[in-house]
Amino acid sequence: MDKLRFISFASGSSGNCFFVGNATQGILIDAGIGIRTMKKRLKEIGLEFSDILGVFITHDHFDHIKSVKPLVDKLLIPIYGTKETLSSIAQLQQLGSQFIAGQKIISKEEPVSIGDWKITAFEVSHDGTDNVGYSVEYKGHTFTLATDLGYVCENSARYISDADYLVLEANYDEEMLANGPYPYMLQERIRSNTGHLSNSDAGRFLADNYSDKLKYIYLCHLSHSNNLPELAYCTVSELLADKGIIAGKDVELVTLERTSPSKLYVFE
């Protein structure tokens, strides 16, 4: 019952939401899907909103915060984020005094304890307001999520490299982006140091910083227009193989769906 569990409810530009917890309770990272969908996904794994101890927000882009308002107004679930991120969300979603009173301000590199979980926010490089990733420690396991980042900065690298289970962005294939429908300025924004991580960027970092403590890699936030799950998987697995790291043997490699839930992972 108390084993660490993970499921992605959705991961992409149309919405992001992840559950990390055990069989009876846990946290959500981001709230970028509809509230009814969120309720349905929780029910599918035997949970309700009352089992959610808090929602940890990575940044203030809409695909990560869509349902913050109903979570606060109707369900009274605590929202955790940096001061700058929460202030921006309050303005963007016109949240009132209830949100201000109930918000949980956290600081980067300062762990927050909730039940048996210790959650630490860390810096990532993106063009939202004060973006963070999260490291979740639970009963000897370390689960880390880093999405929406233009490159892996030094602070991010420390936490990513320490993970037993890692969710890491692999947003686009460089060739698909260059030859796709996006205008040049948007392509440049995506490629920039405050944009998104490409398949190759993710693969090179993972290959260069691999540790045998890493058991699972989940590739997240794949672009609908500029990526394919099989392309992300092949690119990353080939770059790992170049360093002698075999996906499926040395580490499990999974691509997360944009709009569909993943399977529920229960870690031993």
Contacts in CASP RR format, 6 or more apart in sequence:
PFRMAT RR
TARGET T0000
AUTHOR 0000-0000-0000
METHOD contacts of the structure
MODEL  1
MDKLRFISFASGSSGNCFFVGNATQGILIDAGIGIRTMKKRLKEIGLEFS
DILGVFITHDHFDHIKSVKPLVDKLLIPIYGTKETLSSIAQLQQLGSQFI
AGQKIISKEEPVSIGDWKITAFEVSHDGTDNVGYSVEYKGHTFTLATDLG
YVCENSARYISDADYLVLEANYDEEMLANGPYPYMLQERIRSNTGHLSNS
DAGRFLADNYSDKLKYIYLCHLSHSNNLPELAYCTVSELLADKGIIAGKD
VELVTLERTSPSKLYVFE
1 22 0 8 1.000
1 23 0 8 1.000
1 24 0 8 1.000
2 22 0 8 1.000
2 23 0 8 1.000
2 116 0 8 1.000
2 139 0 8 1.000
3 22 0 8 1.000
3 23 0 8 1.000
3 266 0 8 1.000
3 267 0 8 1.000
3 268 0 8 1.000
4 20 0 8 1.000
4 21 0 8 1.000
4 22 0 8 1.000
4 138 0 8 1.000
4 139 0 8 1.000
4 141 0 8 1.000
4 143 0 8 1.000
4 165 0 8 1.000
4 266 0 8 1.000
4 267 0 8 1.000
5 19 0 8 1.000
5 20 0 8 1.000
5 21 0 8 1.000
5 22 0 8 1.000
5 23 0 8 1.000
5 45 0 8 1.000
5 264 0 8 1.000
5 265 0 8 1.000
5 266 0 8 1.000
5 267 0 8 1.000
6 18 0 8 1.000
6 19 0 8 1.000
6 20 0 8 1.000
6 21 0 8 1.000
6 143 0 8 1.000
6 165 0 8 1.000
6 218 0 8 1.000
6 264 0 8 1.000
6 265 0 8 1.000
6 267 0 8 1.000
7 18 0 8 1.000
7 19 0 8 1.000
7 41 0 8 1.000
7 45 0 8 1.000
7 261 0 8 1.000
7 262 0 8 1.000
7 263 0 8 1.000
7 264 0 8 1.000
7 265 0 8 1.000
8 17 0 8 1.000
8 18 0 8 1.000
8 167 0 8 1.000
8 218 0 8 1.000
8 220 0 8 1.000
8 256 0 8 1.000
8 257 0 8 1.000
8 261 0 8 1.000
8 262 0 8 1.000
9 17 0 8 1.000
9 18 0 8 1.000
9 19 0 8 1.000
9 33 0 8 1.000
9 37 0 8 1.000
9 38 0 8 1.000
9 41 0 8 1.000
9 261 0 8 1.000
10 16 0 8 1.000
10 17 0 8 1.000
10 32 0 8 1.000
10 33 0 8 1.000
10 37 0 8 1.000
10 257 0 8 1.000
10 258 0 8 1.000
10 259 0 8 1.000
10 260 0 8 1.000
10 261 0 8 1.000
11 18 0 8 1.000
11 147 0 8 1.000
11 167 0 8 1.000
11 220 0 8 1.000
11 221 0 8 1.000
11 222 0 8 1.000
11 256 0 8 1.000
11 257 0 8 1.000
11 258 0 8 1.000
12 63 0 8 1.000
12 220 0 8 1.000
12 221 0 8 1.000
12 222 0 8 1.000
12 223 0 8 1.000
12 224 0 8 1.000
12 258 0 8 1.000
12 259 0 8 1.000
13 63 0 8 1.000
13 221 0 8 1.000
13 223 0 8 1.000
13 224 0 8 1.000
13 258 0 8 1.000
14 63 0 8 1.000
14 224 0 8 1.000
14 258 0 8 1.000
14 259 0 8 1.000
15 30 0 8 1.000
15 32 0 8 1.000
15 33 0 8 1.000
15 63 0 8 1.000
15 64 0 8 1.000
15 66 0 8 1.000
15 258 0 8 1.000
15 259 0 8 1.000
16 30 0 8 1.000
16 32 0 8 1.000
16 33 0 8 1.000
16 58 0 8 1.000
16 63 0 8 1.000
16 64 0 8 1.000
16 147 0 8 1.000
16 220 0 8 1.000
16 221 0 8 1.000
17 28 0 8 1.000
17 29 0 8 1.000
17 30 0 8 1.000
17 31 0 8 1.000
17 32 0 8 1.000
17 33 0 8 1.000
17 38 0 8 1.000
17 41 0 8 1.000
18 28 0 8 1.000
18 29 0 8 1.000
18 30 0 8 1.000
18 145 0 8 1.000
18 167 0 8 1.000
19 26 0 8 1.000
19 27 0 8 1.000
19 28 0 8 1.000
19 41 0 8 1.000
19 42 0 8 1.000
19 45 0 8 1.000
19 47 0 8 1.000
20 26 0 8 1.000
20 27 0 8 1.000
20 28 0 8 1.000
20 29 0 8 1.000
20 117 0 8 1.000
20 136 0 8 1.000
20 138 0 8 1.000
20 143 0 8 1.000
21 27 0 8 1.000
21 117 0 8 1.000
21 138 0 8 1.000
22 116 0 8 1.000
22 138 0 8 1.000
24 47 0 8 1.000
24 51 0 8 1.000
25 47 0 8 1.000
25 51 0 8 1.000
25 52 0 8 1.000
25 53 0 8 1.000
26 51 0 8 1.000
26 52 0 8 1.000
26 53 0 8 1.000
26 54 0 8 1.000
26 117 0 8 1.000
27 52 0 8 1.000
27 53 0 8 1.000
27 54 0 8 1.000
27 55 0 8 1.000
27 56 0 8 1.000
27 114 0 8 1.000
27 117 0 8 1.000
27 119 0 8 1.000
27 136 0 8 1.000
28 38 0 8 1.000
28 52 0 8 1.000
28 54 0 8 1.000
28 55 0 8 1.000
28 56 0 8 1.000
29 55 0 8 1.000
29 56 0 8 1.000
29 58 0 8 1.000
29 134 0 8 1.000
29 145 0 8 1.000
30 55 0 8 1.000
30 56 0 8 1.000
30 57 0 8 1.000
30 58 0 8 1.000
30 64 0 8 1.000
30 65 0 8 1.000
31 38 0 8 1.000
31 55 0 8 1.000
31 57 0 8 1.000
31 64 0 8 1.000
31 65 0 8 1.000
31 66 0 8 1.000
31 67 0 8 1.000
31 68 0 8 1.000
31 71 0 8 1.000
31 79 0 8 1.000
32 62 0 8 1.000
32 63 0 8 1.000
32 64 0 8 1.000
32 65 0 8 1.000
32 66 0 8 1.000
32 67 0 8 1.000
33 41 0 8 1.000
33 66 0 8 1.000
33 67 0 8 1.000
34 66 0 8 1.000
34 67 0 8 1.000
35 67 0 8 1.000
35 70 0 8 1.000
35 71 0 8 1.000
35 74 0 8 1.000
38 49 0 8 1.000
38 67 0 8 1.000
39 48 0 8 1.000
39 49 0 8 1.000
41 261 0 8 1.000
42 48 0 8 1.000
42 49 0 8 1.000
42 51 0 8 1.000
42 52 0 8 1.000
44 261 0 8 1.000
45 264 0 8 1.000
49 71 0 8 1.000
49 75 0 8 1.000
49 77 0 8 1.000
52 77 0 8 1.000
53 78 0 8 1.000
53 114 0 8 1.000
53 115 0 8 1.000
53 117 0 8 1.000
54 77 0 8 1.000
54 78 0 8 1.000
54 79 0 8 1.000
54 80 0 8 1.000
54 104 0 8 1.000
54 114 0 8 1.000
55 68 0 8 1.000
55 71 0 8 1.000
55 77 0 8 1.000
55 78 0 8 1.000
55 79 0 8 1.000
55 80 0 8 1.000
56 80 0 8 1.000
56 81 0 8 1.000
56 106 0 8 1.000
56 119 0 8 1.000
56 121 0 8 1.000
56 134 0 8 1.000
57 64 0 8 1.000
57 65 0 8 1.000
57 68 0 8 1.000
57 79 0 8 1.000
57 80 0 8 1.000
57 81 0 8 1.000
57 85 0 8 1.000
57 86 0 8 1.000
57 89 0 8 1.000
58 64 0 8 1.000
58 124 0 8 1.000
58 131 0 8 1.000
58 132 0 8 1.000
58 133 0 8 1.000
58 134 0 8 1.000
58 145 0 8 1.000
58 147 0 8 1.000
58 148 0 8 1.000
59 85 0 8 1.000
59 126 0 8 1.000
59 128 0 8 1.000
59 129 0 8 1.000
59 130 0 8 1.000
59 131 0 8 1.000
59 132 0 8 1.000
59 148 0 8 1.000
60 85 0 8 1.000
60 88 0 8 1.000
60 89 0 8 1.000
60 92 0 8 1.000
60 128 0 8 1.000
60 129 0 8 1.000
61 128 0 8 1.000
61 148 0 8 1.000
62 92 0 8 1.000
64 148 0 8 1.000
65 89 0 8 1.000
65 92 0 8 1.000
65 93 0 8 1.000
68 79 0 8 1.000
68 89 0 8 1.000
68 93 0 8 1.000
68 95 0 8 1.000
69 93 0 8 1.000
69 95 0 8 1.000
69 99 0 8 1.000
71 77 0 8 1.000
71 79 0 8 1.000
72 79 0 8 1.000
72 95 0 8 1.000
72 98 0 8 1.000
72 99 0 8 1.000
72 102 0 8 1.000
73 95 0 8 1.000
73 98 0 8 1.000
73 99 0 8 1.000
78 102 0 8 1.000
78 103 0 8 1.000
78 104 0 8 1.000
79 86 0 8 1.000
79 89 0 8 1.000
79 99 0 8 1.000
79 102 0 8 1.000
79 103 0 8 1.000
79 104 0 8 1.000
80 104 0 8 1.000
80 106 0 8 1.000
80 112 0 8 1.000
80 119 0 8 1.000
81 103 0 8 1.000
81 104 0 8 1.000
81 105 0 8 1.000
81 106 0 8 1.000
81 121 0 8 1.000
81 132 0 8 1.000
82 105 0 8 1.000
82 106 0 8 1.000
82 107 0 8 1.000
82 108 0 8 1.000
82 121 0 8 1.000
82 130 0 8 1.000
82 132 0 8 1.000
83 105 0 8 1.000
83 130 0 8 1.000
84 129 0 8 1.000
84 130 0 8 1.000
85 129 0 8 1.000
85 130 0 8 1.000
85 131 0 8 1.000
85 132 0 8 1.000
86 103 0 8 1.000
86 105 0 8 1.000
87 129 0 8 1.000
88 129 0 8 1.000
88 130 0 8 1.000
89 95 0 8 1.000
90 96 0 8 1.000
90 99 0 8 1.000
90 100 0 8 1.000
90 103 0 8 1.000
104 112 0 8 1.000
106 112 0 8 1.000
106 121 0 8 1.000
107 121 0 8 1.000
108 121 0 8 1.000
108 122 0 8 1.000
108 123 0 8 1.000
108 132 0 8 1.000
108 155 0 8 1.000
109 120 0 8 1.000
109 121 0 8 1.000
109 122 0 8 1.000
109 155 0 8 1.000
110 120 0 8 1.000
110 121 0 8 1.000
111 118 0 8 1.000
111 119 0 8 1.000
111 120 0 8 1.000
111 137 0 8 1.000
112 118 0 8 1.000
112 119 0 8 1.000
112 120 0 8 1.000
113 119 0 8 1.000
116 138 0 8 1.000
116 139 0 8 1.000
117 136 0 8 1.000
117 137 0 8 1.000
117 138 0 8 1.000
118 136 0 8 1.000
118 137 0 8 1.000
118 138 0 8 1.000
119 134 0 8 1.000
119 135 0 8 1.000
119 136 0 8 1.000
119 137 0 8 1.000
120 134 0 8 1.000
120 135 0 8 1.000
120 137 0 8 1.000
120 159 0 8 1.000
121 132 0 8 1.000
121 133 0 8 1.000
121 134 0 8 1.000
122 132 0 8 1.000
122 133 0 8 1.000
122 134 0 8 1.000
122 135 0 8 1.000
122 155 0 8 1.000
122 156 0 8 1.000
122 158 0 8 1.000
122 159 0 8 1.000
123 131 0 8 1.000
123 132 0 8 1.000
123 133 0 8 1.000
123 153 0 8 1.000
123 155 0 8 1.000
123 156 0 8 1.000
124 131 0 8 1.000
124 132 0 8 1.000
124 133 0 8 1.000
124 146 0 8 1.000
124 147 0 8 1.000
124 148 0 8 1.000
124 149 0 8 1.000
124 153 0 8 1.000
124 156 0 8 1.000
125 131 0 8 1.000
125 149 0 8 1.000
125 150 0 8 1.000
125 151 0 8 1.000
125 153 0 8 1.000
125 156 0 8 1.000
125 193 0 8 1.000
125 194 0 8 1.000
125 195 0 8 1.000
126 148 0 8 1.000
126 149 0 8 1.000
126 150 0 8 1.000
126 194 0 8 1.000
126 195 0 8 1.000
126 196 0 8 1.000
127 189 0 8 1.000
127 192 0 8 1.000
127 194 0 8 1.000
127 195 0 8 1.000
128 148 0 8 1.000
128 194 0 8 1.000
131 148 0 8 1.000
131 149 0 8 1.000
133 144 0 8 1.000
133 145 0 8 1.000
133 146 0 8 1.000
133 147 0 8 1.000
133 156 0 8 1.000
133 159 0 8 1.000
134 144 0 8 1.000
134 145 0 8 1.000
135 142 0 8 1.000
135 143 0 8 1.000
135 144 0 8 1.000
135 159 0 8 1.000
135 162 0 8 1.000
135 163 0 8 1.000
136 142 0 8 1.000
136 143 0 8 1.000
136 144 0 8 1.000
136 145 0 8 1.000
137 143 0 8 1.000
141 164 0 8 1.000
141 165 0 8 1.000
141 267 0 8 1.000
142 162 0 8 1.000
142 163 0 8 1.000
142 164 0 8 1.000
142 165 0 8 1.000
143 163 0 8 1.000
143 164 0 8 1.000
143 165 0 8 1.000
143 166 0 8 1.000
143 167 0 8 1.000
144 159 0 8 1.000
144 160 0 8 1.000
144 162 0 8 1.000
144 163 0 8 1.000
144 165 0 8 1.000
144 166 0 8 1.000
144 167 0 8 1.000
145 166 0 8 1.000
145 167 0 8 1.000
145 220 0 8 1.000
146 152 0 8 1.000
146 156 0 8 1.000
146 159 0 8 1.000
146 160 0 8 1.000
146 166 0 8 1.000
146 167 0 8 1.000
146 168 0 8 1.000
146 169 0 8 1.000
147 167 0 8 1.000
147 168 0 8 1.000
147 169 0 8 1.000
147 220 0 8 1.000
147 221 0 8 1.000
148 169 0 8 1.000
148 195 0 8 1.000
148 196 0 8 1.000
148 221 0 8 1.000
149 156 0 8 1.000
149 169 0 8 1.000
149 195 0 8 1.000
149 196 0 8 1.000
149 197 0 8 1.000
150 192 0 8 1.000
150 193 0 8 1.000
150 194 0 8 1.000
150 195 0 8 1.000
150 196 0 8 1.000
150 197 0 8 1.000
150 201 0 8 1.000
151 193 0 8 1.000
151 197 0 8 1.000
151 201 0 8 1.000
152 160 0 8 1.000
152 197 0 8 1.000
152 201 0 8 1.000
152 205 0 8 1.000
157 205 0 8 1.000
157 209 0 8 1.000
160 166 0 8 1.000
160 168 0 8 1.000
160 205 0 8 1.000
160 209 0 8 1.000
161 209 0 8 1.000
161 211 0 8 1.000
163 214 0 8 1.000
164 213 0 8 1.000
164 214 0 8 1.000
164 215 0 8 1.000
164 216 0 8 1.000
164 267 0 8 1.000
165 214 0 8 1.000
165 215 0 8 1.000
165 216 0 8 1.000
165 218 0 8 1.000
165 265 0 8 1.000
165 267 0 8 1.000
166 214 0 8 1.000
166 216 0 8 1.000
166 217 0 8 1.000
166 218 0 8 1.000
167 218 0 8 1.000
167 220 0 8 1.000
167 256 0 8 1.000
168 197 0 8 1.000
168 202 0 8 1.000
168 205 0 8 1.000
168 206 0 8 1.000
168 217 0 8 1.000
168 218 0 8 1.000
168 219 0 8 1.000
168 220 0 8 1.000
169 196 0 8 1.000
169 197 0 8 1.000
169 202 0 8 1.000
169 219 0 8 1.000
169 220 0 8 1.000
169 221 0 8 1.000
170 197 0 8 1.000
170 198 0 8 1.000
170 199 0 8 1.000
170 202 0 8 1.000
170 203 0 8 1.000
170 219 0 8 1.000
170 220 0 8 1.000
170 221 0 8 1.000
170 222 0 8 1.000
170 227 0 8 1.000
170 232 0 8 1.000
170 235 0 8 1.000
170 236 0 8 1.000
170 255 0 8 1.000
171 190 0 8 1.000
171 196 0 8 1.000
171 197 0 8 1.000
171 198 0 8 1.000
171 221 0 8 1.000
171 222 0 8 1.000
171 223 0 8 1.000
171 226 0 8 1.000
171 227 0 8 1.000
172 190 0 8 1.000
172 196 0 8 1.000
172 198 0 8 1.000
172 199 0 8 1.000
172 223 0 8 1.000
172 226 0 8 1.000
172 227 0 8 1.000
173 198 0 8 1.000
173 199 0 8 1.000
173 226 0 8 1.000
173 227 0 8 1.000
173 228 0 8 1.000
173 231 0 8 1.000
173 232 0 8 1.000
173 235 0 8 1.000
174 198 0 8 1.000
174 199 0 8 1.000
174 200 0 8 1.000
176 223 0 8 1.000
176 225 0 8 1.000
176 226 0 8 1.000
176 227 0 8 1.000
176 228 0 8 1.000
176 231 0 8 1.000
177 187 0 8 1.000
177 190 0 8 1.000
177 191 0 8 1.000
177 198 0 8 1.000
177 223 0 8 1.000
177 226 0 8 1.000
178 187 0 8 1.000
180 225 0 8 1.000
180 226 0 8 1.000
181 225 0 8 1.000
182 190 0 8 1.000
182 225 0 8 1.000
182 226 0 8 1.000
189 195 0 8 1.000
190 196 0 8 1.000
190 226 0 8 1.000
191 198 0 8 1.000
196 221 0 8 1.000
196 223 0 8 1.000
199 219 0 8 1.000
199 227 0 8 1.000
199 231 0 8 1.000
199 232 0 8 1.000
199 235 0 8 1.000
199 236 0 8 1.000
200 235 0 8 1.000
200 239 0 8 1.000
202 219 0 8 1.000
202 232 0 8 1.000
202 236 0 8 1.000
203 235 0 8 1.000
203 236 0 8 1.000
203 239 0 8 1.000
203 240 0 8 1.000
204 239 0 8 1.000
206 217 0 8 1.000
206 236 0 8 1.000
206 239 0 8 1.000
206 240 0 8 1.000
207 239 0 8 1.000
207 240 0 8 1.000
207 242 0 8 1.000
207 243 0 8 1.000
207 245 0 8 1.000
208 243 0 8 1.000
210 240 0 8 1.000
210 243 0 8 1.000
210 245 0 8 1.000
210 250 0 8 1.000
210 251 0 8 1.000
212 250 0 8 1.000
214 251 0 8 1.000
215 251 0 8 1.000
215 252 0 8 1.000
215 267 0 8 1.000
216 251 0 8 1.000
216 252 0 8 1.000
216 254 0 8 1.000
216 265 0 8 1.000
216 267 0 8 1.000
217 236 0 8 1.000
217 247 0 8 1.000
217 251 0 8 1.000
217 252 0 8 1.000
217 253 0 8 1.000
217 254 0 8 1.000
218 254 0 8 1.000
218 255 0 8 1.000
218 256 0 8 1.000
218 262 0 8 1.000
219 232 0 8 1.000
219 233 0 8 1.000
219 236 0 8 1.000
219 253 0 8 1.000
219 254 0 8 1.000
219 255 0 8 1.000
219 256 0 8 1.000
220 256 0 8 1.000
222 228 0 8 1.000
222 229 0 8 1.000
222 232 0 8 1.000
222 255 0 8 1.000
222 256 0 8 1.000
222 258 0 8 1.000
224 258 0 8 1.000
229 255 0 8 1.000
229 257 0 8 1.000
230 255 0 8 1.000
232 255 0 8 1.000
233 247 0 8 1.000
233 253 0 8 1.000
233 255 0 8 1.000
236 247 0 8 1.000
236 253 0 8 1.000
237 247 0 8 1.000
237 253 0 8 1.000
240 246 0 8 1.000
240 247 0 8 1.000
240 250 0 8 1.000
240 251 0 8 1.000
240 253 0 8 1.000
241 247 0 8 1.000
244 250 0 8 1.000
245 251 0 8 1.000
247 253 0 8 1.000
254 262 0 8 1.000
256 262 0 8 1.000
END
